[in-house]
Amino acid sequence: MSNKLYVGGLPYSVTEGQLQEIFAAHGTVESARVIADKFTGQSRGFGFVEMSSGGEAQKAIQALNGTQLDGRTLVVNEAKPMASRDGGGRGNRSGGSNRW
């Protein structure tokens, strides 16, 4: 098992320090990151926590998944690898007008 966890359903007010505290009760936290919108800086309601071992990560999943935090239900599971973003995103656009 991986030791990196996805944490969804976070209240928008949660800080990285608070996230680390929540998971520290279940093992050693290597890192805790709350994902924020790049334009507004506001939390997007999810983050990632890296535990020091797979066993600690499993313990945290069992203890925290489905629990409530400030009225929101946490979703805690093993983080999936990030998808490749090498497509460039331009697609088939010509950049010009379609008028003949």
N, C-alpha and C positions, 0 to 999 in steps of 0.2 A: 504494500500500500504506500502511496505517496504521502508525504507529510505536509503538502500544501492543500489548504482547504478554501472552498468558496463559501462565503457567508452572505446570504440574501435576506431581504426583509428587514434590513437595518433601519432604525429610525433615522431621519435625515439629520438629527442633531448629534449623532454619535461621532466621537473623535477617535483617532487612531489609538490614543492612550487608553480610552475606555474599552475599545475593542481588545486591546492587549490584556487589560485587566480581566475581562470576562473569560478569556481563554486561558489565562495564567493559572486559574483555579484547577485546570485539567492537565497541566504539564508545562514544559518550558516553551515559551513563545520566542521563535527566532525573529519574526517580523509580523507586523499587522498593518494593513493598508486599507484605508477607506477610499473608494474610487469616487472622484469628483468630476463634475461637468467641466470641460476645459474652458468654456467661455464664462460661466457664472461662478465657478468655484464651489457650488453647492453639491453636497453629497448626492450620489445617484442611488443610494439605498442598498448598496452592496459593497463587499470588500473581499480581501484575501488575507488569510492567516497562515503562517508557516510555523509548524510545530517542530521540535527537535527530533522527533522520531515518528514512524508510522503508527506505533502503538499508542502514543499520546494523541495523535491525530484521530485515531479510531475512538479513543476514550472521549475526546471532545465532541465528536459527531454524535455518539450515543447520548451524551449528557445534554447537549444544547439543541440538537435538531428538533424543531417543533415547539420549542419553549417561547414564552412571551418576553418581549423587551419593550417597555414603554408602549404597550398596546399593539405591537406588531409581532407577528409570528416569524421566528428565525428559521431559515433554511440553511442547514450546514451539511455539506457533503464534500467529497474529494474533488478538487479542482481539475478541470479538463485542460489539456494543452491548448494554447491559443492557436486559432486557425491561421493559416498562411494568408498574408495580405499582399501578395506579389502581383496582383492583376492590374494595378495601376488605376482602376476605376473609371477609365475614359470610355470604355465600351466601343460603340460603333458611331460615335458622333463625328460629323464632318466639320462642325464649327461654322458653317456658312448657312445661308438661307436656302430653303427648299423651293423657292419660287423659280419658275422657268420663264 
